[in-house]
Amino acid sequence: MVTTFSPPLSGAVLDVLVDVLDLRRWDSKQILSSTNARRYLRGERVSREAEAEVQVAIVEALIAAELVPSTLRASDLCPDVPAGADGSSSAVIIAWMIRAYTDHWDALAGALRRLTAPVAFPDHAAGACLRLVSIDLAVRVTAALWLMRLSEERPLSDFWTKSRGVSLWLRSLHEQSGLTRDNLARAVGVHQNTVDGWLDDEARPTFENLMDLANVFAEHGVASRAALLLRMRLAFAARDIFKIIESSVGTHQAIGMCRRVIVYANEMLLLPRGSAKSREENDHKMRLTLVLGVLGRNSLELEWVAAMLNRLWKLERDPVWRTSIRAATGSWFAHLQEVTAKLGPFDEEKLVEVIREKPTQEYLDSIVYLVQASKEELMHEPGFADAMLSQASEGGALAALELKIHATEASNRGDILGAIELLRASVAQDPTSQEIHFRLGANLCQIGDVDAGLTELEIAVQLDPSWDRSRVEIAIVLLNEGRDDEALAKLEAAKLELPTSSTWVLLHLAYTYERLGRNRAAIETYEELLGLSANQAEALDRVAHLYFVTGDKRTGADRAKKAAHLGITTVFRAWQQGYYGKKMPTARPVHDAGIEHLLQFSDSGRRGKRGA
């Protein structure tokens, strides 16, 4: 059982770009081969200055490889740039855009790494995240296509997502040249078997081979050498990226994601093209869109991006993708939390009882995929509403699951009373489910019925004493009631009684020590947690503050830098701005509003968040 969903940090994502585009070849300063670069691209921590240097080197390599324009002004992309940036080089400007995106991404990834809810289907959890990324990418690609002034009605093609698609496309270029395979092999200077591999088996040519192919095809009138070389390099890079995604989420999901980036971008491009607004106004909108996408829209509402996504929502027929489109402009963290709750463990024996045979993997995948759609979207599916009513009327575990999913969605949209009603009905159908009792208890506590909520949470503990979520939830309720000593006793007992160490328990135990002013115990517990999960961003940020206020500035700085690398920069920025000076503060620095929703603990009023 996988108990966390841990997306890669931005450095590891950029490493894929560096590899598939062979950017080290174009890195004249050899920065991408440096120790700092290799550490950063593995997802390890380096200084902010080293990160920026690597990001600029990546963009300079893209420019040297003629994959992005070499002359840009900041105002060509976005008016909201750092002071003095308008006269900067293209590399600095684009690297600034990359920094904005990677900061958003690392904050989200750091928050997701904190979750400990069990995930029985990690490929589907990854798929839920990649769907949001695909939508965001499609929005940014749309903006880039508009600003590039491409004349084609639908400028992007998805041939690289198809089996042997790149080989078949390369074969079409070969046929246009009029050469035999033998003549092509001689012209390029390779054996005919090598050409057969390129045209039949998706073998990837080297960069030198691609240059030779571009020269030969250009000489025989297929297209210009520069256009051919660019298209071939991008086609093979796209295919490599597809294979990486395929290895994470499976062929079916990978095809759906990659093809939708193309289809969505082509479709959204029709909006500015058909707009009555001036080109200058549409350019301004698309520059903002290119920089902010949907991941970076927390602080700025872009109504035209909402209109672009609404167009996709109306055209999309898959309820899971329709759900993702709706979720893309909200909190990605909240949506992925909801999906994680739906992908928990299930009782295969009960499923066998219902369908009267052992389910195939394909059958399971189809169920797990469909359950990620919101019920609002599923109700548009022909026959789905009747099937759900029939399932619920039969009772038992499947009815309980259906009611629980309804309740989860009700709770996430703020309808706590509706969620409680559904969860009570779910408990009646499956009284032995610790998760349903857990969710019922958490929701009861949210409306102030603390005694009833704690009773349900205690039942969840009795049903499965090894599950950390219900034990911690009891402590969270007690903390929010100001019963800190009782919460501490519950968490210390959980730490001793659980069969394996739980980062979720340790995080809340350390926080409780901190609330009680037991800084040394808090530091020791945070460090114990970090020994189990070194990339726990919130723990790093919190323990950094404690080190500073207890006089260990060196360790505090180290932990603050690590937290900043993972997207939580609160203590790091406070330290840089002199907050921890001679007169040492005791209060924590205030978090940026943009990351509050990603944190488990809010220090305003010293309250913690409930976990359900």
Summary of the structure (lengths in Angstrom):
residues: 612
radius of gyration: 26.8
end to end distance: 20.1
largest distance: 83.2
contacts: 1967
relative contact order: 0.08
helix: 69%
strand: 1%
